[in-house]
Amino acid sequence: MKIDWASLGLVAVTTVVAAIAIIGIYSLGVLALTSGGKAGPDGVAAPSPLARITGYLCLAASGLLVLYGLYLIVPQFH
């Protein structure tokens, strides 16, 4: 049995980079949705409309990336 260490290293690096990218996009979405704007009459600071749209887009993008990864892994989807 011979292991192709270069290919194994490439897969490991790609996995780490993809995981960091997905977590980063998700974190930006959460940050955008929890960023405080002007406080309303009840004292709660709601995010601005642009921050809310950006947050939902980031969350959707990270969800789609996870679903694409599952599509690549499960052979019955092909």
A tleap script that builds the chain and sets N, CA, C and O, in Angstrom:
source leaprc.protein.ff14SB
mol = sequence {
  NMET LYS ILE ASP TRP ALA SER LEU GLY LEU
  VAL ALA VAL THR THR VAL VAL ALA ALA ILE
  ALA ILE ILE GLY ILE TYR SER LEU GLY VAL
  LEU ALA LEU THR SER GLY GLY LYS ALA GLY
  PRO ASP GLY VAL ALA ALA PRO SER PRO LEU
  ALA ARG ILE THR GLY TYR LEU CYS LEU ALA
  ALA SER GLY LEU LEU VAL LEU TYR GLY LEU
  TYR LEU ILE VAL PRO GLN PHE CHIE
}
set mol.1.N position { 0.843 -1.179 0.000 }
set mol.1.CA position { 0.000 0.000 0.000 }
set mol.1.C position { 0.883 1.236 0.000 }
set mol.1.O position { 1.781 1.381 0.830 }
set mol.2.N position { 0.610 2.121 -0.948 }
set mol.2.CA position { 1.397 3.345 -1.060 }
set mol.2.C position { 0.459 4.544 -0.937 }
set mol.2.O position { -0.593 4.591 -1.575 }
set mol.3.N position { 0.847 5.496 -0.122 }
set mol.3.CA position { 0.037 6.692 0.099 }
set mol.3.C position { 0.639 7.845 -0.691 }
set mol.3.O position { 1.839 8.105 -0.615 }
set mol.4.N position { -0.204 8.528 -1.445 }
set mol.4.CA position { 0.226 9.715 -2.179 }
set mol.4.C position { 0.122 10.901 -1.226 }
set mol.4.O position { -0.941 11.504 -1.085 }
set mol.5.N position { 1.230 11.226 -0.578 }
set mol.5.CA position { 1.242 12.243 0.462 }
set mol.5.C position { 0.941 13.639 -0.082 }
set mol.5.O position { 0.363 14.465 0.624 }
set mol.6.N position { 1.323 13.903 -1.311 }
set mol.6.CA position { 1.043 15.217 -1.895 }
set mol.6.C position { -0.469 15.430 -2.064 }
set mol.6.O position { -0.988 16.507 -1.772 }
set mol.7.N position { -1.157 14.402 -2.535 }
set mol.7.CA position { -2.609 14.511 -2.701 }
set mol.7.C position { -3.307 14.602 -1.351 }
set mol.7.O position { -4.272 15.351 -1.200 }
set mol.8.N position { -2.830 13.849 -0.376 }
set mol.8.CA position { -3.402 13.905 0.963 }
set mol.8.C position { -3.216 15.298 1.574 }
set mol.8.O position { -4.129 15.830 2.205 }
set mol.9.N position { -2.052 15.875 1.388 }
set mol.9.CA position { -1.798 17.225 1.879 }
set mol.9.C position { -2.664 18.257 1.186 }
set mol.9.O position { -3.157 19.189 1.821 }
set mol.10.N position { -2.854 18.093 -0.127 }
set mol.10.CA position { -3.704 19.015 -0.883 }
set mol.10.C position { -5.147 18.956 -0.386 }
set mol.10.O position { -5.794 19.991 -0.226 }
set mol.11.N position { -5.644 17.762 -0.145 }
set mol.11.CA position { -7.011 17.612 0.363 }
set mol.11.C position { -7.121 18.226 1.753 }
set mol.11.O position { -8.115 18.887 2.056 }
set mol.12.N position { -6.125 18.019 2.599 }
set mol.12.CA position { -6.159 18.571 3.958 }
set mol.12.C position { -6.154 20.097 3.934 }
set mol.12.O position { -6.927 20.732 4.650 }
set mol.13.N position { -5.292 20.682 3.120 }
set mol.13.CA position { -5.219 22.142 3.037 }
set mol.13.C position { -6.514 22.717 2.456 }
set mol.13.O position { -7.012 23.733 2.941 }
set mol.14.N position { -7.052 22.078 1.431 }
set mol.14.CA position { -8.295 22.540 0.832 }
set mol.14.C position { -9.442 22.476 1.833 }
set mol.14.O position { -10.281 23.375 1.885 }
set mol.15.N position { -9.473 21.413 2.624 }
set mol.15.CA position { -10.523 21.273 3.635 }
set mol.15.C position { -10.438 22.372 4.684 }
set mol.15.O position { -11.456 22.954 5.057 }
set mol.16.N position { -9.242 22.656 5.156 }
set mol.16.CA position { -9.072 23.690 6.178 }
set mol.16.C position { -9.451 25.065 5.615 }
set mol.16.O position { -10.138 25.838 6.282 }
set mol.17.N position { -9.013 25.368 4.407 }
set mol.17.CA position { -9.328 26.672 3.802 }
set mol.17.C position { -10.832 26.815 3.575 }
set mol.17.O position { -11.400 27.875 3.841 }
set mol.18.N position { -11.482 25.751 3.084 }
set mol.18.CA position { -12.928 25.819 2.855 }
set mol.18.C position { -13.683 25.979 4.170 }
set mol.18.O position { -14.645 26.744 4.244 }
set mol.19.N position { -13.256 25.265 5.201 }
set mol.19.CA position { -13.927 25.376 6.498 }
set mol.19.C position { -13.787 26.787 7.068 }
set mol.19.O position { -14.749 27.350 7.589 }
set mol.20.N position { -12.599 27.344 6.969 }
set mol.20.CA position { -12.389 28.708 7.467 }
set mol.20.C position { -13.222 29.713 6.666 }
set mol.20.O position { -13.771 30.656 7.235 }
set mol.21.N position { -13.317 29.516 5.358 }
set mol.21.CA position { -14.099 30.430 4.521 }
set mol.21.C position { -15.581 30.360 4.873 }
set mol.21.O position { -16.236 31.395 4.996 }
set mol.22.N position { -16.115 29.155 5.037 }
set mol.22.CA position { -17.538 29.014 5.353 }
set mol.22.C position { -17.840 29.586 6.731 }
set mol.22.O position { -18.838 30.283 6.909 }
set mol.23.N position { -16.992 29.298 7.694 }
set mol.23.CA position { -17.202 29.834 9.038 }
set mol.23.C position { -17.069 31.360 9.034 }
set mol.23.O position { -17.799 32.049 9.747 }
set mol.24.N position { -16.146 31.883 8.242 }
set mol.24.CA position { -15.987 33.333 8.137 }
set mol.24.C position { -17.203 34.005 7.535 }
set mol.24.O position { -17.635 35.051 8.019 }
set mol.25.N position { -17.762 33.423 6.492 }
set mol.25.CA position { -18.953 33.990 5.864 }
set mol.25.C position { -20.128 33.940 6.835 }
set mol.25.O position { -20.889 34.902 6.945 }
set mol.26.N position { -20.275 32.818 7.537 }
set mol.26.CA position { -21.354 32.692 8.515 }
set mol.26.C position { -21.183 33.716 9.639 }
set mol.26.O position { -22.152 34.337 10.075 }
set mol.27.N position { -19.947 33.884 10.102 }
set mol.27.CA position { -19.684 34.845 11.173 }
set mol.27.C position { -19.979 36.276 10.742 }
set mol.27.O position { -20.507 37.067 11.523 }
set mol.28.N position { -19.639 36.608 9.503 }
set mol.28.CA position { -19.967 37.943 8.993 }
set mol.28.C position { -21.478 38.156 8.949 }
set mol.28.O position { -21.964 39.250 9.236 }
set mol.29.N position { -22.214 37.112 8.589 }
set mol.29.CA position { -23.668 37.211 8.574 }
set mol.29.C position { -24.241 37.451 9.961 }
set mol.29.O position { -25.122 38.292 10.141 }
set mol.30.N position { -23.737 36.708 10.939 }
set mol.30.CA position { -24.209 36.900 12.313 }
set mol.30.C position { -23.827 38.288 12.816 }
set mol.30.O position { -24.623 38.951 13.481 }
set mol.31.N position { -22.615 38.726 12.500 }
set mol.31.CA position { -22.181 40.055 12.911 }
set mol.31.C position { -23.066 41.137 12.304 }
set mol.31.O position { -23.440 42.094 12.982 }
set mol.32.N position { -23.400 40.982 11.026 }
set mol.32.CA position { -24.243 41.985 10.372 }
set mol.32.C position { -25.646 42.010 10.972 }
set mol.32.O position { -26.248 43.076 11.097 }
set mol.33.N position { -26.163 40.855 11.340 }
set mol.33.CA position { -27.516 40.815 11.903 }
set mol.33.C position { -27.577 41.292 13.345 }
set mol.33.O position { -28.635 41.709 13.817 }
set mol.34.N position { -26.458 41.235 14.046 }
set mol.34.CA position { -26.467 41.663 15.445 }
set mol.34.C position { -25.832 43.027 15.650 }
set mol.34.O position { -25.729 43.496 16.784 }
set mol.35.N position { -25.404 43.671 14.571 }
set mol.35.CA position { -24.808 44.998 14.710 }
set mol.35.C position { -25.895 45.985 15.099 }
set mol.35.O position { -26.994 45.982 14.545 }
set mol.36.N position { -25.567 46.806 16.042 }
set mol.36.CA position { -26.567 47.745 16.549 }
set mol.36.C position { -26.670 48.976 15.690 }
set mol.36.O position { -25.659 49.554 15.290 }
set mol.37.N position { -27.855 49.366 15.415 }
set mol.37.CA position { -28.119 50.623 14.730 }
set mol.37.C position { -28.640 51.624 15.741 }
set mol.37.O position { -28.157 51.684 16.872 }
set mol.38.N position { -29.610 52.396 15.341 }
set mol.38.CA position { -30.228 53.336 16.276 }
set mol.38.C position { -31.190 52.575 17.190 }
set mol.38.O position { -31.929 51.694 16.751 }
set mol.39.N position { -31.158 52.932 18.443 }
set mol.39.CA position { -32.051 52.294 19.405 }
set mol.39.C position { -33.470 52.818 19.218 }
set mol.39.O position { -33.691 54.018 19.055 }
set mol.40.N position { -34.414 51.902 19.245 }
set mol.40.CA position { -35.816 52.277 19.095 }
set mol.40.C position { -36.394 52.737 20.419 }
set mol.40.O position { -35.666 52.896 21.399 }
set mol.41.N position { -37.700 52.952 20.448 }
set mol.41.CA position { -38.340 53.418 21.686 }
set mol.41.C position { -38.251 52.396 22.823 }
set mol.41.O position { -38.310 52.764 23.996 }
set mol.42.N position { -38.109 51.114 22.476 }
set mol.42.CA position { -38.008 50.096 23.517 }
set mol.42.C position { -36.573 49.887 23.989 }
set mol.42.O position { -36.331 49.062 24.870 }
set mol.43.N position { -35.620 50.620 23.417 }
set mol.43.CA position { -34.224 50.528 23.831 }
set mol.43.C position { -33.421 49.469 23.112 }
set mol.43.O position { -32.230 49.315 23.381 }
set mol.44.N position { -34.041 48.732 22.200 }
set mol.44.CA position { -33.343 47.682 21.465 }
set mol.44.C position { -32.789 48.265 20.171 }
set mol.44.O position { -33.506 48.934 19.427 }
set mol.45.N position { -31.520 48.009 19.910 }
set mol.45.CA position { -30.879 48.525 18.702 }
set mol.45.C position { -31.021 47.488 17.587 }
set mol.45.O position { -30.472 46.390 17.682 }
set mol.46.N position { -31.744 47.832 16.552 }
set mol.46.CA position { -31.938 46.938 15.404 }
set mol.46.C position { -30.916 47.284 14.325 }
set mol.46.O position { -30.530 48.444 14.184 }
set mol.47.N position { -30.475 46.284 13.564 }
set mol.47.CA position { -29.520 46.575 12.489 }
set mol.47.C position { -30.185 47.369 11.366 }
set mol.47.O position { -31.404 47.339 11.196 }
set mol.48.N position { -29.362 48.070 10.614 }
set mol.48.CA position { -29.884 48.837 9.490 }
set mol.48.C position { -30.374 47.875 8.399 }
set mol.48.O position { -29.997 46.703 8.394 }
set mol.49.N position { -31.203 48.361 7.487 }
set mol.49.CA position { -31.695 47.474 6.423 }
set mol.49.C position { -30.569 46.878 5.572 }
set mol.49.O position { -30.644 45.713 5.181 }
set mol.50.N position { -29.530 47.661 5.283 }
set mol.50.CA position { -28.416 47.139 4.501 }
set mol.50.C position { -27.674 46.045 5.271 }
set mol.50.O position { -27.278 45.037 4.686 }
set mol.51.N position { -27.487 46.237 6.564 }
set mol.51.CA position { -26.823 45.215 7.377 }
set mol.51.C position { -27.675 43.956 7.458 }
set mol.51.O position { -27.148 42.843 7.450 }
set mol.52.N position { -28.982 44.128 7.537 }
set mol.52.CA position { -29.873 42.968 7.603 }
set mol.52.C position { -29.830 42.170 6.298 }
set mol.52.O position { -29.761 40.942 6.325 }
set mol.53.N position { -29.869 42.857 5.166 }
set mol.53.CA position { -29.799 42.171 3.871 }
set mol.53.C position { -28.452 41.466 3.713 }
set mol.53.O position { -28.394 40.317 3.275 }
set mol.54.N position { -27.382 42.156 4.071 }
set mol.54.CA position { -26.053 41.558 3.984 }
set mol.54.C position { -25.939 40.329 4.886 }
set mol.54.O position { -25.356 39.318 4.493 }
set mol.55.N position { -26.487 40.417 6.078 }
set mol.55.CA position { -26.453 39.295 7.002 }
set mol.55.C position { -27.180 38.084 6.450 }
set mol.55.O position { -26.668 36.966 6.502 }
set mol.56.N position { -28.373 38.308 5.922 }
set mol.56.CA position { -29.133 37.184 5.365 }
set mol.56.C position { -28.448 36.608 4.131 }
set mol.56.O position { -28.481 35.396 3.916 }
set mol.57.N position { -27.829 37.461 3.320 }
set mol.57.CA position { -27.106 36.946 2.152 }
set mol.57.C position { -25.901 36.100 2.565 }
set mol.57.O position { -25.628 35.065 1.956 }
set mol.58.N position { -25.189 36.536 3.590 }
set mol.58.CA position { -24.044 35.750 4.072 }
set mol.58.C position { -24.494 34.417 4.645 }
set mol.58.O position { -23.859 33.392 4.398 }
set mol.59.N position { -25.578 34.417 5.405 }
set mol.59.CA position { -26.087 33.167 5.964 }
set mol.59.C position { -26.561 32.228 4.851 }
set mol.59.O position { -26.331 31.020 4.913 }
set mol.60.N position { -27.214 32.780 3.847 }
set mol.60.CA position { -27.670 31.955 2.728 }
set mol.60.C position { -26.489 31.390 1.946 }
set mol.60.O position { -26.506 30.226 1.545 }
set mol.61.N position { -25.468 32.208 1.731 }
set mol.61.CA position { -24.287 31.739 0.993 }
set mol.61.C position { -23.582 30.612 1.746 }
set mol.61.O position { -23.170 29.623 1.140 }
set mol.62.N position { -23.443 30.756 3.056 }
set mol.62.CA position { -22.782 29.692 3.814 }
set mol.62.C position { -23.630 28.426 3.809 }
set mol.62.O position { -23.085 27.324 3.739 }
set mol.63.N position { -24.936 28.561 3.881 }
set mol.63.CA position { -25.810 27.390 3.804 }
set mol.63.C position { -25.722 26.697 2.456 }
set mol.63.O position { -25.691 25.468 2.382 }
set mol.64.N position { -25.682 27.489 1.386 }
set mol.64.CA position { -25.555 26.893 0.051 }
set mol.64.C position { -24.212 26.199 -0.135 }
set mol.64.O position { -24.139 25.157 -0.787 }
set mol.65.N position { -23.158 26.761 0.425 }
set mol.65.CA position { -21.849 26.109 0.340 }
set mol.65.C position { -21.829 24.778 1.085 }
set mol.65.O position { -21.223 23.814 0.619 }
set mol.66.N position { -22.483 24.722 2.228 }
set mol.66.CA position { -22.570 23.462 2.974 }
set mol.66.C position { -23.379 22.434 2.190 }
set mol.66.O position { -22.994 21.267 2.115 }
set mol.67.N position { -24.490 22.857 1.609 }
set mol.67.CA position { -25.287 21.930 0.803 }
set mol.67.C position { -24.525 21.442 -0.418 }
set mol.67.O position { -24.656 20.278 -0.797 }
set mol.68.N position { -23.736 22.302 -1.037 }
set mol.68.CA position { -22.918 21.888 -2.182 }
set mol.68.C position { -21.863 20.866 -1.749 }
set mol.68.O position { -21.588 19.910 -2.474 }
set mol.69.N position { -21.280 21.067 -0.581 }
set mol.69.CA position { -20.322 20.104 -0.067 }
set mol.69.C position { -20.967 18.752 0.177 }
set mol.69.O position { -20.376 17.714 -0.124 }
set mol.70.N position { -22.178 18.759 0.722 }
set mol.70.CA position { -22.895 17.492 0.913 }
set mol.70.C position { -23.222 16.835 -0.415 }
set mol.70.O position { -23.160 15.612 -0.538 }
set mol.71.N position { -23.568 17.637 -1.407 }
set mol.71.CA position { -23.835 17.102 -2.747 }
set mol.71.C position { -22.583 16.410 -3.311 }
set mol.71.O position { -22.680 15.358 -3.942 }
set mol.72.N position { -21.431 17.002 -3.080 }
set mol.72.CA position { -20.189 16.400 -3.585 }
set mol.72.C position { -19.833 15.124 -2.850 }
set mol.72.O position { -19.223 14.226 -3.433 }
set mol.73.N position { -20.197 15.025 -1.592 }
set mol.73.CA position { -19.815 13.859 -0.789 }
set mol.73.C position { -20.732 12.663 -1.043 }
set mol.73.O position { -20.253 11.535 -1.160 }
set mol.74.N position { -22.048 12.893 -1.130 }
set mol.74.CA position { -23.006 11.788 -1.243 }
set mol.74.C position { -23.117 11.356 -2.691 }
set mol.74.O position { -23.541 12.149 -3.532 }
set mol.75.N position { -22.749 10.128 -3.007 }
set mol.75.CA position { -22.754 9.695 -4.406 }
set mol.75.C position { -24.159 9.487 -4.995 }
set mol.75.O position { -24.308 9.495 -6.217 }
set mol.76.N position { -25.173 9.304 -4.172 }
set mol.76.CA position { -26.528 9.100 -4.703 }
set mol.76.C position { -27.083 10.367 -5.336 }
set mol.76.O position { -28.046 10.290 -6.099 }
set mol.77.N position { -26.518 11.511 -5.050 }
set mol.77.CA position { -26.990 12.766 -5.632 }
set mol.77.C position { -26.476 12.998 -7.046 }
set mol.77.O position { -26.948 13.909 -7.727 }
set mol.78.N position { -25.546 12.219 -7.489 }
set mol.78.CA position { -24.941 12.440 -8.808 }
set mol.78.C position { -25.706 11.694 -9.874 }
set mol.78.O position { -25.347 11.757 -11.050 }
savepdb mol mol.pdb
quit
